C-alpha cells in the first residue's frame, strides 16, 4: 500500500504578532513547526504502515527551502520519503494555486492508495487545500476524520466528526482523508531516524515548477484568484462586569443596564 501525506510548515501562532502600522505578520524570530493537524495525518499513515507490511509513507509539502527542516522531522517520525515543492514561482499562492501545485506533485509521485492531510493549517484556517487537491486529482474526499475503523480491499471505513456526533463513511480508494486532532496522538521522533535523516541530505527531494510540469502562470500569485489585502488585530473589548445578588436582584440590574444602553 502506498500512502501520501500532505504536510505544511507553519509559524507557531502562539508567537505570531501583527505590525500595527503595516498590517502584516511579523515573522522575524517566530519559530516554525509542523502543522498540528498534519502531525495527526502523518501518525495515521504511520499507524497503517505499522499494521500493514510493505506499506510506504511519502510526505509532500510546498514551501520555502527552510521547510525541509520540517520534512526531516517527518522522516525522523517514520516516513520513508519526503518531497518539497519549492520555487519563487510558487510564492503568494492562495489555496487554489497551492492545491494545483500539490496535486501536480502527487501526480509526479505516481499511484497511491490513500492521501492523508490535516483538517486545516493554523496559519490560514481555511480547510480548503485538502478537498481542493482531491478535486484536482478526481478522487473522493472525507473531511474531519476522527477514527479509522476498517481498511479493506479497495475501500476504507472511517468516522467523520460532526458538531453533535459522528457519521460512519465507507469510501473507495484511492481517496483523500483530512484528519482532526481527535484521530490520534502523534508519536515522537526516533533518535536513530533523526541521525539518519540529518546524515542523508538527499532524503528530501526538492522539485520546482518544471519538475512537476507546471507553467509559471499556472501557480503562485499569478494563479491565485484571492489575495489578502491586510491583516489586523481586532480592538480589545471592554472588561466584563459580574452581577451579584439574588436571581431577582441580578435580573433587575441586568434590565436596568440594558435600558441604559438603549438595548431595551
Backbone as JSON, one array per atom type, in Angstrom:
{
  "sequence": "XXXXXXXXXXXXXXXXXXXXXXXXXXXXXXXXXXXXXXXXXXXXXXXXXXXXXXXXXXXXXXXXXXXXXXXXXXXXXXXXXXXXXXXXXXXXXXXXXXXXXXXXXXXXXXXXXXXXXXXXXXXXXXXXXXXXXXXXXXXXXXXXXXXXXXXXXXXXXXXXXXXXXXXXXXXXXXXXXXXXXXXXXXXXXXXXXXXXXXXXXXXXXXXXXXXXXXXXXXXXXXXXXXXXXXXXXXXXXXXXXXXXXXXXXXXXXXXXXXXXXXXX",
  "N": [[0.84, -1.19, 0.0], [0.48, 2.25, -0.76], [0.95, 5.31, 0.7], [0.35, 8.79, 0.86], [1.22, 11.78, 2.46], [0.13, 15.01, 3.03], [1.78, 17.81, 4.13], [2.53, 20.76, 6.07], [4.71, 23.45, 6.83], [4.38, 25.71, 9.4], [4.1, 28.97, 11.0], [4.54, 29.24, 14.54], [1.64, 29.9, 16.01], [1.24, 30.91, 18.54], [3.26, 32.63, 18.93], [3.09, 34.56, 17.02], [2.81, 37.9, 15.87], [1.23, 40.98, 14.86], [2.1, 43.63, 12.74], [1.21, 46.79, 13.71], [1.12, 49.03, 12.08], [1.77, 48.42, 9.34], [0.1, 46.25, 9.03], [0.81, 43.62, 8.59], [2.09, 40.24, 9.07], [4.46, 39.69, 11.63], [7.21, 37.97, 11.18], [9.81, 37.61, 11.91], [11.99, 36.0, 14.07], [10.05, 34.24, 14.87], [9.29, 30.95, 15.64], [9.07, 28.03, 13.5], [6.83, 25.31, 12.91], [5.68, 21.88, 12.51], [2.56, 21.67, 11.09], [-0.09, 21.19, 13.35], [-2.5, 19.54, 12.83], [-1.61, 18.21, 10.59], [0.35, 16.66, 11.67], [-1.19, 14.77, 13.01], [-2.32, 13.56, 10.77], [-0.04, 12.42, 9.62], [0.64, 10.61, 11.63], [-1.54, 8.85, 11.47], [-1.04, 7.7, 8.99], [1.43, 6.45, 9.51], [0.67, 4.64, 11.47], [-0.86, 2.87, 9.96], [1.16, 1.93, 8.35], [2.64, 0.52, 10.23], [0.88, -1.53, 10.73], [0.4, -2.83, 8.32], [2.48, -4.62, 6.52], [4.93, -3.71, 4.09], [3.87, -1.33, 3.38], [4.33, 2.0, 2.29], [5.21, 5.34, 3.19], [4.99, 8.55, 2.05], [5.85, 11.94, 2.29], [4.69, 15.1, 1.33], [5.22, 18.53, 0.62], [4.65, 22.06, 0.21], [6.61, 24.92, 0.05], [9.04, 27.36, 1.32], [12.69, 26.95, 1.04], [13.57, 26.44, 3.71], [11.58, 24.89, 4.77], [12.28, 22.31, 4.54], [13.38, 21.44, 6.89], [11.23, 20.78, 8.52], [10.34, 18.59, 7.08], [12.41, 16.79, 7.48], [11.91, 16.21, 10.11], [9.53, 14.79, 9.81], [10.5, 12.53, 8.51], [12.07, 11.55, 10.55], [10.12, 10.75, 12.27], [9.15, 8.54, 11.01], [8.43, 8.42, 8.32], [8.99, 7.41, 4.88], [9.86, 8.67, 2.49], [10.43, 12.09, 1.45], [9.21, 15.06, -0.01], [9.73, 18.25, -1.31], [8.09, 20.97, -2.61], [9.3, 23.65, -4.02], [9.88, 26.92, -5.04], [10.46, 30.19, -6.42], [8.36, 30.77, -8.1], [6.15, 29.69, -6.89], [5.44, 31.41, -4.89], [3.25, 33.51, -2.94], [0.9, 32.13, -3.29], [-2.58, 31.31, -3.15], [-5.17, 29.22, -1.7], [-6.21, 27.95, -3.92], [-4.19, 28.01, -5.94], [-2.21, 26.73, -4.47], [-3.27, 24.14, -4.09], [-3.3, 23.3, -6.74], [-0.57, 23.1, -7.28], [0.32, 21.2, -5.37], [-1.22, 18.98, -6.12], [-0.13, 18.51, -8.64], [2.43, 17.73, -7.9], [1.82, 15.35, -6.56], [0.83, 13.82, -8.66], [3.19, 13.44, -10.06], [4.5, 11.79, -8.3], [3.17, 9.44, -8.65], [1.15, 6.38, -8.59], [-1.15, 5.85, -5.83], [-2.71, 4.86, -2.74], [-4.01, 6.0, -0.5], [-4.41, 9.36, 0.51], [-3.41, 11.37, 3.09], [-4.17, 14.27, 4.98], [-3.97, 17.2, 7.04], [-6.8, 18.59, 8.76], [-6.9, 21.43, 8.61], [-4.7, 24.27, 8.26], [-2.95, 26.03, 10.81], [-2.18, 28.61, 10.3], [-3.78, 29.67, 8.37], [-6.34, 28.55, 8.48], [-8.33, 27.71, 6.65], [-9.17, 25.22, 5.69], [-9.37, 24.29, 3.1], [-7.48, 23.34, 1.24], [-6.97, 20.5, 1.27], [-9.51, 19.24, 0.35], [-9.57, 20.55, -2.16], [-7.28, 19.58, -3.45], [-8.03, 16.9, -3.7], [-10.2, 17.2, -5.45], [-8.89, 18.11, -7.74], [-7.42, 15.9, -8.36], [-9.37, 14.12, -8.9], [-10.53, 12.33, -7.06], [-12.4, 10.76, -4.35], [-13.22, 12.46, -1.23], [-13.0, 12.59, 2.31], [-13.66, 14.6, 4.95], [-12.59, 15.87, 8.2], [-11.89, 13.51, 9.65], [-12.08, 11.38, 12.36], [-11.6, 8.87, 13.25], [-10.29, 5.76, 12.18], [-11.87, 3.01, 11.08], [-11.88, 0.58, 9.58], [-9.87, -1.02, 7.15], [-10.11, -2.17, 3.98], [-10.12, -4.27, 1.04], [-9.76, -2.22, -1.47], [-11.3, -0.28, -0.26], [-12.07, 1.95, 2.52], [-13.18, 2.42, 5.85], [-14.34, 5.01, 7.81], [-14.76, 7.28, 10.61], [-16.45, 10.31, 10.62], [-16.14, 13.43, 12.03], [-18.7, 15.31, 13.57], [-20.59, 18.21, 14.64], [-22.4, 17.43, 16.6], [-21.9, 14.76, 17.05], [-21.01, 11.88, 15.16], [-20.46, 10.54, 11.85], [-20.5, 7.48, 10.03], [-18.54, 6.48, 7.36], [-18.07, 4.78, 4.34], [-15.64, 4.59, 1.97], [-14.35, 4.47, -1.33], [-11.06, 3.52, -2.33], [-8.49, 4.84, -4.49], [-8.33, 7.63, -2.19], [-8.88, 10.77, -0.46], [-8.22, 11.76, 2.83], [-8.91, 13.92, 5.48], [-7.54, 14.87, 8.55], [-8.48, 15.23, 12.03], [-7.55, 16.45, 15.31], [-8.49, 14.68, 17.21], [-8.15, 12.2, 16.15], [-5.8, 10.79, 16.78], [-2.74, 10.46, 18.76], [0.12, 12.06, 17.97], [3.27, 10.47, 17.37], [6.59, 10.58, 18.86], [9.72, 11.78, 17.5], [12.16, 9.46, 16.35], [15.31, 8.71, 17.73], [17.37, 7.38, 16.3], [16.39, 7.61, 13.68], [16.43, 10.37, 13.43], [19.16, 10.88, 13.27], [19.77, 9.46, 10.92], [18.23, 10.88, 9.02], [19.39, 13.42, 9.07], [22.0, 12.9, 8.31], [21.75, 12.01, 5.73], [21.38, 14.04, 3.33], [20.09, 13.93, 0.94], [17.68, 12.92, 1.51], [15.43, 14.5, 1.41], [13.69, 15.39, -1.36], [13.74, 17.97, -3.7], [11.56, 19.8, -5.7], [10.83, 21.94, -8.48], [8.69, 24.15, -10.44], [9.11, 23.27, -13.05], [9.87, 20.63, -12.73], [7.53, 19.38, -11.94], [5.87, 19.81, -14.01], [4.44, 22.26, -14.39], [3.45, 25.44, -15.63], [4.82, 28.71, -15.06], [2.79, 30.65, -14.92], [0.68, 29.19, -14.05], [0.75, 28.74, -11.37], [1.4, 29.88, -7.98], [1.28, 33.42, -7.19], [0.27, 34.48, -9.58], [-1.67, 32.68, -10.35], [-3.59, 32.87, -8.46], [-6.75, 33.56, -7.46], [-7.71, 34.8, -5.19], [-6.65, 37.21, -2.79], [-4.9, 38.38, 0.09], [-5.52, 41.41, 1.5], [-4.87, 42.83, 3.85], [-3.86, 42.23, 7.25], [-5.04, 42.34, 10.59], [-5.13, 43.19, 14.09], [-7.92, 42.71, 16.09], [-9.66, 45.31, 17.84], [-9.42, 45.45, 21.39], [-12.04, 44.25, 23.51], [-14.27, 45.81, 25.88], [-13.94, 45.47, 29.47], [-15.66, 42.85, 31.11], [-18.56, 42.77, 33.28], [-19.47, 41.49, 36.41], [-22.47, 40.41, 37.84], [-23.98, 40.36, 41.04], [-25.85, 38.89, 43.76], [-29.29, 38.03, 44.5], [-31.35, 36.03, 42.25], [-33.5, 37.6, 41.42], [-32.56, 40.19, 42.03], [-30.27, 40.36, 40.39], [-31.48, 40.08, 37.9], [-33.03, 42.37, 37.73], [-31.03, 44.33, 37.84], [-29.66, 43.72, 35.47], [-31.63, 44.28, 33.53], [-31.89, 47.02, 33.93], [-29.36, 47.96, 33.15], [-29.34, 47.23, 30.44], [-31.35, 48.91, 29.54], [-30.12, 51.36, 29.97], [-28.22, 51.28, 27.99], [-29.81, 51.42, 25.85], [-30.71, 49.09, 24.71], [-33.01, 47.86, 25.43]],
  "CA": [[0.0, 0.0, 0.0], [1.23, 3.49, -0.86], [0.24, 6.43, 1.35], [0.97, 10.11, 0.74], [0.77, 12.73, 3.48], [0.36, 16.43, 2.73], [2.16, 18.49, 5.37], [2.89, 22.17, 5.9], [5.43, 24.13, 7.9], [3.63, 26.93, 9.75], [4.64, 29.68, 12.17], [3.86, 28.95, 15.8], [0.7, 31.01, 16.16], [1.34, 31.47, 19.88], [4.33, 33.63, 18.91], [2.89, 35.49, 15.91], [2.27, 39.22, 16.15], [0.91, 41.74, 13.65], [2.6, 45.01, 12.71], [0.02, 47.64, 13.77], [1.16, 50.05, 11.04], [1.71, 47.79, 8.03], [-0.95, 45.24, 8.99], [1.38, 42.37, 8.12], [2.6, 39.37, 10.12], [5.87, 39.83, 12.0], [7.71, 36.61, 11.18], [11.17, 37.57, 12.44], [12.11, 35.42, 15.4], [8.93, 33.34, 15.17], [9.66, 29.57, 15.28], [8.18, 27.3, 12.6], [6.53, 23.97, 13.39], [4.82, 21.05, 11.68], [1.16, 21.98, 11.37], [-0.6, 20.15, 14.26], [-3.4, 18.57, 12.2], [-0.81, 17.39, 9.67], [1.03, 15.66, 12.51], [-2.17, 13.7, 13.2], [-2.42, 12.87, 9.49], [1.16, 11.6, 9.47], [0.54, 9.5, 12.58], [-2.5, 7.89, 10.92], [-0.34, 6.97, 7.92], [2.46, 5.61, 10.12], [-0.02, 3.54, 12.15], [-1.18, 1.89, 8.91], [2.43, 1.33, 7.94], [2.99, -0.46, 11.27], [-0.07, -2.65, 10.71], [0.37, -3.5, 7.02], [3.84, -4.74, 5.98], [5.07, -3.32, 2.7], [3.3, 0.0, 3.18], [5.28, 3.12, 2.27], [4.63, 6.65, 3.51], [5.71, 9.68, 1.47], [5.34, 13.24, 2.73], [4.89, 16.15, 0.34], [4.92, 19.85, 1.16], [5.02, 23.21, -0.6], [7.09, 25.99, 0.92], [10.41, 27.84, 1.07], [13.71, 25.93, 1.31], [13.7, 26.07, 5.13], [10.54, 23.92, 5.12], [12.89, 20.98, 4.54], [13.62, 21.06, 8.29], [10.01, 20.09, 8.96], [10.27, 17.29, 6.41], [13.35, 15.92, 8.18], [11.19, 15.76, 11.3], [8.59, 13.75, 9.38], [11.31, 11.33, 8.27], [12.5, 11.06, 11.86], [8.96, 10.11, 12.88], [8.93, 7.23, 10.4], [8.12, 8.48, 6.89], [10.01, 6.8, 4.04], [10.39, 9.67, 1.57], [9.9, 13.43, 1.64], [9.32, 15.87, -1.22], [9.45, 19.66, -1.08], [7.8, 21.78, -3.79], [9.86, 24.95, -3.63], [10.31, 27.75, -6.17], [9.9, 31.54, -6.37], [7.11, 30.79, -8.86], [5.06, 29.27, -6.01], [5.21, 32.43, -3.87], [2.0, 34.26, -2.97], [-0.22, 31.26, -3.68], [-3.74, 31.11, -2.28], [-5.48, 27.79, -1.61], [-6.45, 27.43, -5.27], [-2.9, 27.76, -6.57], [-1.5, 25.74, -3.66], [-3.79, 22.8, -4.4], [-2.85, 22.97, -8.09], [0.83, 22.71, -7.19], [0.45, 19.93, -4.63], [-1.79, 17.91, -6.96], [0.85, 18.22, -9.68], [3.5, 16.97, -7.25], [1.33, 14.0, -6.28], [0.79, 13.11, -9.94], [4.56, 13.03, -10.39], [4.85, 10.67, -7.43], [2.59, 8.22, -9.22], [-0.01, 5.78, -7.95], [-1.27, 5.87, -4.38], [-3.96, 4.29, -2.23], [-4.64, 6.96, 0.4], [-3.73, 10.61, 0.81], [-3.81, 11.97, 4.36], [-3.81, 15.67, 5.18], [-4.62, 17.77, 8.21], [-8.06, 19.28, 8.5], [-6.59, 22.79, 8.2], [-3.43, 24.8, 8.77], [-3.24, 27.02, 11.84], [-1.86, 29.96, 9.86], [-4.81, 30.14, 7.45], [-7.63, 28.05, 8.98], [-9.34, 27.67, 5.58], [-9.62, 23.83, 5.48], [-9.72, 24.18, 1.68], [-6.47, 22.72, 0.38], [-7.19, 19.06, 1.15], [-10.59, 18.95, -0.61], [-9.24, 21.04, -3.5], [-6.34, 18.62, -4.02], [-8.83, 15.73, -4.09], [-10.98, 17.57, -6.62], [-8.0, 18.2, -8.9], [-6.97, 14.55, -8.68], [-10.54, 13.34, -9.27], [-10.75, 11.24, -6.1], [-13.32, 11.14, -3.26], [-12.59, 13.02, -0.04], [-13.76, 12.62, 3.56], [-13.03, 15.57, 5.83], [-12.82, 15.76, 9.65], [-11.81, 12.11, 10.05], [-11.71, 11.26, 13.77], [-11.28, 7.48, 13.56], [-10.25, 4.81, 11.07], [-12.49, 1.78, 11.58], [-11.52, -0.64, 8.85], [-9.25, -0.87, 5.83], [-10.34, -3.4, 3.23], [-9.62, -4.36, -0.34], [-10.38, -1.21, -2.31], [-12.15, 0.65, 0.49], [-11.73, 2.24, 3.9], [-14.33, 2.89, 6.63], [-13.88, 6.0, 8.79], [-15.75, 8.11, 11.3], [-16.31, 11.73, 10.33], [-16.58, 14.21, 13.18], [-19.74, 16.32, 13.4], [-20.74, 19.05, 15.83], [-23.2, 16.75, 17.62], [-21.68, 13.32, 17.0], [-20.16, 11.48, 14.05], [-21.08, 9.67, 10.86], [-19.63, 6.42, 9.54], [-18.5, 6.56, 5.91], [-17.26, 3.82, 3.6], [-15.21, 5.28, 0.76], [-13.44, 3.71, -2.18], [-9.7, 4.01, -2.51], [-7.77, 5.89, -3.77], [-9.15, 8.69, -1.64], [-8.24, 11.77, 0.4], [-8.79, 11.85, 4.18], [-8.32, 15.0, 6.27], [-7.57, 14.43, 9.95], [-8.62, 16.16, 13.16], [-6.65, 16.08, 16.4], [-9.06, 13.56, 17.96], [-7.85, 10.94, 15.46], [-4.71, 10.06, 17.44], [-1.69, 11.24, 19.43], [1.33, 11.89, 17.15], [4.43, 9.89, 18.03], [7.8, 11.39, 18.9], [10.77, 11.4, 16.55], [13.09, 8.4, 16.79], [16.69, 9.21, 17.73], [18.1, 6.79, 15.18], [15.9, 8.2, 12.44], [16.91, 11.76, 13.38], [20.54, 10.82, 12.77], [19.74, 9.03, 9.51], [17.68, 11.95, 8.19], [20.34, 14.52, 9.02], [23.21, 12.48, 7.61], [21.43, 11.83, 4.31], [20.75, 15.27, 2.87], [19.26, 13.63, -0.21], [16.42, 12.35, 1.99], [14.36, 15.39, 0.97], [13.79, 15.72, -2.79], [13.17, 19.29, -3.97], [11.06, 19.97, -7.07], [10.28, 23.25, -8.84], [7.55, 24.06, -11.35], [9.48, 22.48, -14.23], [9.92, 19.22, -12.35], [6.18, 18.81, -11.8], [5.11, 20.08, -15.23], [3.58, 23.43, -14.3], [3.95, 26.69, -16.16], [4.86, 29.74, -14.01], [1.5, 31.36, -14.82], [-0.33, 28.27, -13.51], [0.96, 28.55, -9.94], [1.8, 31.08, -7.25], [0.41, 34.6, -7.16], [-0.39, 34.68, -10.87], [-2.8, 31.75, -10.47], [-4.38, 32.99, -7.23], [-7.87, 34.5, -7.61], [-7.94, 35.52, -3.93], [-5.45, 37.79, -2.2], [-5.11, 39.02, 1.39], [-5.14, 42.83, 1.43], [-4.18, 43.19, 5.08], [-4.24, 41.52, 8.48], [-5.06, 43.29, 11.71], [-5.55, 42.69, 15.4], [-9.16, 43.37, 16.49], [-9.57, 46.15, 19.04], [-9.87, 44.71, 22.58], [-13.36, 44.58, 24.02], [-14.27, 46.33, 27.25], [-13.97, 44.48, 30.53], [-16.99, 42.43, 31.5], [-19.0, 43.08, 34.64], [-20.18, 40.39, 37.04], [-23.56, 40.81, 38.7], [-24.12, 39.54, 42.23], [-27.12, 39.03, 44.47], [-30.28, 37.0, 44.19], [-31.77, 36.0, 40.85], [-34.35, 38.76, 41.18], [-31.73, 41.39, 42.05], [-29.42, 40.37, 39.19], [-32.34, 40.3, 36.75], [-33.4, 43.79, 37.72], [-29.83, 45.1, 37.49], [-29.38, 43.48, 34.06], [-32.62, 45.03, 32.74], [-31.55, 48.43, 34.04], [-28.17, 48.24, 32.33], [-29.74, 47.15, 29.04], [-32.1, 50.13, 29.23], [-29.16, 52.45, 29.89], [-27.53, 51.17, 26.7], [-30.86, 51.51, 24.85], [-30.98, 47.8, 24.09], [-34.42, 47.66, 25.7]],
  "C": [[0.88, 1.25, 0.0], [0.4, 4.64, -0.3], [1.05, 7.7, 1.16], [0.37, 11.01, 1.81], [1.12, 14.14, 3.05], [0.63, 17.15, 4.05], [2.58, 19.92, 5.06], [3.67, 22.66, 7.11], [4.73, 25.46, 8.15], [4.33, 27.65, 10.9], [3.85, 29.31, 13.41], [2.96, 30.12, 16.12], [0.71, 31.62, 17.56], [2.37, 32.6, 19.94], [4.12, 34.71, 17.85], [2.28, 36.8, 16.39], [2.05, 39.95, 14.83], [1.43, 43.16, 13.79], [1.39, 45.95, 12.69], [-0.04, 48.7, 12.67], [0.96, 49.43, 9.66], [0.57, 46.78, 7.91], [-0.48, 43.91, 8.45], [1.91, 41.56, 9.29], [4.07, 39.66, 10.37], [6.42, 38.42, 12.16], [9.11, 36.49, 11.79], [11.17, 37.02, 13.86], [10.99, 34.47, 15.78], [9.3, 31.91, 14.74], [8.62, 28.93, 14.37], [8.01, 25.87, 13.11], [5.77, 23.19, 12.32], [3.38, 21.35, 12.06], [0.52, 20.86, 12.21], [-1.52, 19.12, 13.62], [-2.66, 17.67, 11.21], [-0.02, 16.33, 10.44], [0.09, 14.48, 12.79], [-2.35, 12.89, 11.92], [-1.23, 11.94, 9.29], [1.11, 10.4, 10.41], [-0.43, 8.43, 12.06], [-1.84, 7.04, 9.83], [0.69, 6.0, 8.5], [1.85, 4.43, 10.87], [-0.4, 2.45, 11.14], [0.08, 1.19, 8.45], [2.86, 0.25, 8.94], [2.12, -1.71, 11.16], [-0.05, -3.45, 9.42], [1.77, -3.51, 6.41], [3.87, -4.38, 4.5], [4.51, -1.95, 2.39], [4.41, 1.05, 3.2], [4.55, 4.42, 2.51], [5.54, 7.74, 2.94], [5.05, 10.97, 1.93], [5.67, 14.28, 1.68], [4.46, 17.49, 0.92], [5.3, 20.91, 0.13], [5.45, 24.33, 0.33], [8.48, 26.45, 0.55], [11.42, 26.76, 1.42], [13.79, 25.5, 2.76], [12.62, 25.1, 5.59], [11.09, 22.5, 5.12], [13.18, 20.49, 5.95], [12.42, 20.28, 8.83], [9.9, 18.71, 8.33], [11.26, 16.3, 7.01], [12.7, 15.39, 9.46], [10.2, 14.65, 10.95], [9.31, 12.44, 9.11], [11.74, 10.7, 9.59], [11.34, 10.4, 12.62], [8.66, 8.76, 12.26], [8.57, 7.25, 8.93], [9.29, 7.92, 6.07], [10.66, 7.79, 3.08], [9.73, 11.02, 1.86], [10.18, 14.26, 0.4], [8.9, 17.31, -0.91], [9.25, 20.36, -2.42], [8.21, 23.21, -3.45], [10.39, 25.7, -4.85], [9.76, 29.16, -5.97], [8.57, 31.64, -7.1], [5.91, 30.4, -8.0], [4.67, 30.34, -4.99], [3.88, 33.15, -4.05], [0.78, 33.45, -3.31], [-1.34, 31.28, -2.66], [-4.05, 29.62, -2.26], [-5.69, 27.17, -2.99], [-5.13, 27.07, -5.95], [-2.08, 26.73, -5.8], [-1.96, 24.33, -3.99], [-3.39, 22.36, -5.8], [-1.42, 22.43, -8.05], [1.0, 21.37, -6.5], [-0.1, 18.77, -5.44], [-0.82, 17.52, -8.07], [2.01, 17.41, -9.12], [3.08, 15.54, -6.98], [1.24, 13.18, -7.57], [2.18, 12.61, -10.33], [5.0, 11.84, -9.54], [4.29, 9.35, -7.96], [1.45, 7.68, -8.39], [0.03, 5.82, -6.43], [-2.61, 5.25, -4.0], [-4.73, 5.29, -1.37], [-3.76, 8.2, 0.5], [-4.29, 11.12, 2.13], [-3.36, 13.43, 4.37], [-4.47, 16.13, 6.47], [-5.9, 18.48, 7.82], [-7.82, 20.69, 7.96], [-5.27, 23.2, 8.8], [-3.72, 25.94, 9.74], [-2.89, 28.45, 11.42], [-2.91, 30.54, 8.92], [-6.22, 29.75, 7.88], [-8.71, 27.98, 7.9], [-9.94, 26.27, 5.42], [-10.01, 23.58, 4.03], [-8.75, 23.35, 0.86], [-6.69, 21.23, 0.19], [-8.29, 18.71, 0.16], [-10.28, 19.42, -2.03], [-8.25, 20.1, -4.2], [-7.09, 17.39, -4.51], [-9.62, 16.01, -5.35], [-10.11, 17.59, -7.87], [-7.49, 16.82, -9.32], [-8.13, 13.64, -9.09], [-10.8, 12.16, -8.37], [-11.72, 11.69, -5.02], [-12.56, 11.64, -2.05], [-13.55, 12.91, 1.14], [-13.0, 13.55, 4.49], [-13.35, 15.27, 7.3], [-12.84, 14.3, 10.12], [-11.29, 12.01, 11.48], [-11.37, 9.83, 14.16], [-11.26, 6.66, 12.28], [-10.76, 3.48, 11.61], [-11.97, 0.52, 10.9], [-10.9, -0.28, 7.51], [-9.39, -2.19, 5.1], [-9.75, -3.35, 1.84], [-10.38, -3.35, -1.21], [-11.3, -0.25, -1.59], [-11.57, 0.91, 1.87], [-12.97, 2.79, 4.59], [-13.8, 3.79, 7.74], [-15.07, 6.65, 9.49], [-15.43, 9.57, 11.02], [-16.93, 12.55, 11.45], [-17.62, 15.25, 12.78], [-19.86, 17.13, 14.68], [-21.44, 18.3, 16.95], [-23.02, 15.24, 17.59], [-20.71, 12.97, 15.89], [-20.99, 10.67, 13.06], [-20.05, 8.68, 10.34], [-19.71, 6.4, 8.01], [-17.58, 5.48, 5.35], [-16.92, 4.46, 2.26], [-14.24, 4.41, -0.01], [-12.05, 4.34, -2.2], [-9.33, 3.92, -4.0], [-8.69, 7.02, -3.31], [-8.28, 9.64, -0.82], [-8.97, 11.8, 1.73], [-8.12, 13.0, 4.91], [-8.57, 14.74, 7.75], [-7.8, 15.57, 10.93], [-7.77, 15.62, 14.31], [-7.16, 14.9, 17.21], [-8.72, 12.21, 17.34], [-6.8, 10.13, 16.21], [-3.8, 11.02, 18.19], [-0.4, 11.02, 18.65], [2.5, 11.37, 17.96], [5.6, 10.88, 18.03], [8.77, 10.92, 17.82], [11.67, 10.35, 17.19], [14.52, 8.9, 16.67], [17.49, 8.67, 16.55], [17.69, 7.38, 13.85], [16.33, 9.67, 12.31], [18.32, 11.79, 12.79], [20.57, 10.45, 11.29], [19.27, 10.17, 8.6], [18.67, 13.09, 8.02], [21.6, 14.16, 8.25], [22.98, 12.33, 6.11], [20.66, 13.05, 3.81], [19.84, 15.04, 1.66], [17.92, 13.03, 0.2], [15.23, 13.19, 1.56], [14.61, 15.77, -0.49], [13.07, 17.04, -3.04], [12.79, 19.39, -5.44], [10.59, 21.41, -7.27], [9.17, 23.06, -9.86], [7.86, 23.22, -12.59], [9.46, 20.98, -13.93], [8.54, 18.58, -12.31], [5.28, 19.19, -12.98], [4.13, 21.23, -15.15], [4.24, 24.64, -14.94], [3.92, 27.75, -15.05], [3.52, 30.46, -13.83], [0.39, 30.47, -14.24], [-0.18, 28.05, -12.01], [1.33, 29.89, -9.29], [0.79, 32.21, -7.34], [-0.36, 34.79, -8.46], [-1.62, 33.8, -11.04], [-3.72, 31.82, -9.27], [-5.5, 34.01, -7.4], [-8.18, 35.28, -6.33], [-6.61, 36.01, -3.38], [-5.82, 38.46, -0.88], [-4.61, 40.46, 1.3], [-4.38, 43.26, 2.67], [-4.67, 42.31, 6.21], [-4.2, 42.53, 9.61], [-5.52, 42.61, 12.98], [-6.81, 43.42, 15.81], [-8.95, 44.19, 17.77], [-10.1, 45.37, 20.24], [-11.24, 45.19, 23.05], [-13.25, 45.09, 25.45], [-14.38, 45.21, 28.27], [-15.4, 44.14, 30.91], [-17.3, 42.77, 32.95], [-19.82, 41.92, 35.19], [-21.26, 40.95, 37.96], [-23.67, 39.84, 39.87], [-25.48, 39.79, 42.88], [-28.04, 37.88, 44.15], [-30.63, 37.07, 42.72], [-32.61, 37.23, 40.51], [-33.53, 40.04, 41.11], [-30.86, 41.48, 40.8], [-30.25, 40.62, 37.93], [-32.7, 41.77, 36.62], [-32.21, 44.66, 37.3], [-29.5, 44.94, 36.01], [-30.33, 44.27, 33.18], [-32.29, 46.51, 32.76], [-30.37, 48.8, 33.15], [-28.48, 48.17, 30.84], [-30.54, 48.37, 28.62], [-31.15, 51.33, 29.11], [-28.42, 52.47, 28.55], [-28.52, 51.18, 25.51], [-31.04, 50.21, 24.05], [-32.45, 47.45, 24.28], [-35.13, 49.01, 25.67]]
}
